[in-house]
Amino acid sequence: MLADRYDVPFLQSALLPRAAWKPFPPAVEREAWEGLTAQPLNIARRAMVLAEAEALLGEPWPALPASLYMEFARNGNRSRYEQPYFARRQRLARLVLAEAFEYQGRFLDDIINGLWLISEEATWCIPAHAQRLPDDALPRQDLESVDLFACETAMVLAEARYLLFDALYGVSPALVDRLDREIQRRVVVPVETRDDFWWLSGRNNWSPWCAANTLGAAMYLLDDTARLAALIHKLMDVVDRFIATYGEDGGCDEGPSYWTVAAGAMLLFLEHLHGRTDGAVDIYDVPRIRAMGRYFPAAHLDGPWVLNFADAPAKLSPPRAVVYRYGVRIGDAAMRNLALLGMRKWDPAGPVAPPLMFSGCGGSLTHALRELFWMPADTVPAADTHDTSVWLPDLQVMIARESSEACSGLTVAAKGGHNDENHNHNDIGHVVIMLDGQPAIIDIGVETYTQQTFSPQRYELWCIRASGHNTPLVNGVEQAPGRERRATRVEYTADGAVQRLALNLEEAYPPEAGLVSLRRTVTLDAAAHAVILADAYALRSPAPLTLTFYTPVPVEVLSPGTLALATAPRRLLLRFDPAAMQATVETLTLADPNLQASWGKALTRITLIHPGGETGEYAITFTPER
């Protein structure tokens, strides 16, 4: 796609000289920076940034001792190293933007301390991604491990150098030179000269995420257009391979949180190219590129809630600048409005809170800077609305709504696919239900990452394995991982008020489940104000089927066959035939901070057991209480 359209000679001729390329005004251009404060929102942003940066003045920078690095190899813990690692970069972002806003030198020494400290790190690669020798808990020092966050660090340092070049150079030309050398040595040159980084394959979010940050760093540093054009073309191949993994529906199998660093990172890559070539490189007219952007608003369920299949939190703030800019480039008003609403906590008349979002792991500067200059500070969003029917045929995801109005009525989402998706959960046939904008039947999400999360023991984790979803356990046997574990005979229909997804699940199970067939049908009947989940099965011998539903609200047993989920303002009633199924309800305490961020300290687990015969069927109906 990109590499075929734009060869190296074209790129070399189209590239603007580095001195002529100004993606943002450097801080020395005071008229541009002071002009920002013509808008009240930017006055609030400036005040927020200055206050946060002032609180950091003279404070010690977080330490990154080798003993913290070694914890991943020793006990699987990622967080204790990653937290101070990212804190350094987030602190740097606030200090750099504060100096750019004020430009009086108050923050320079602390900025220089941070730049010097990051330049001294033994590696920019986090422990979970580093290459190590056998039985060595520390990263190899004879070659660079270029991972997501090494690339992100390169971009952040290059952007800080660009924004504050005159001020930094005035204090220490040696520091400016060191930043250039460290960025090139650790990231740019290895990517130019090596082909052993697995993310060059285009397999998942790593590819555009690394490519965008590597390219951005290189564009800030390289004057040699022949060298830069060759690097661009190499990275174009990477992004092309990434795009080729998507279907024409643009669906992101990694979920909406990873969209921000998958298609969202691709947007940053395309913007680097568009800007440095003065618009000569532009693929925003390609239908698949447009569809990849539109996946994000499609996966937005209501308010802060998103459809969190795969390793995604259920509660997510849109990445403001990326979503808005994507909407601008593809002419999608819904994307732009979603970004503006997310800034205002989903109230069109509400204040922007916080005034400026320092988002991302280590890329806070990248995103905050683009929010300042890519988004109009005076635009007011419209009320949120939704498509009542979304069908992503390549991803095999249905999102069906009773109403197009926000926080109104039933919403049901269900998925097919296979059990070897990116950030996969064993969840073929899983169903999520919302009522009046509130989660009722949920996808739990994923706990804080540890070594186990991406190990052969991944599917022992309770919220990733099939039993952490509402796919049936058959004879006590769960779905299994693997590309061959897939949905078949997948059929989506929409007929007036009725939307339906039907799919066969038997190929998702290993032989010991004893399945001949298992067909699940998920129906939204908007006229009846009901979601119906029905399973029909055939077994080699009689065996029980067990369904487990998780909800973030208390559950009351009203009568045999009727449970009330305490959603607000209306309760959701779950009904089943008590002669065909038995129910138990229990509270599950949550200790993991990632899960607590979405659900609080507890979930309620509903278990329905159907005794099973050689053939049979059952149905569960969800309706609002009247």
Summary of the structure (lengths in Angstrom):
residues: 626
radius of gyration: 25.6
end to end distance: 53.6
largest distance: 81.1
contacts: 2155
relative contact order: 0.08
helix: 41%
strand: 20%
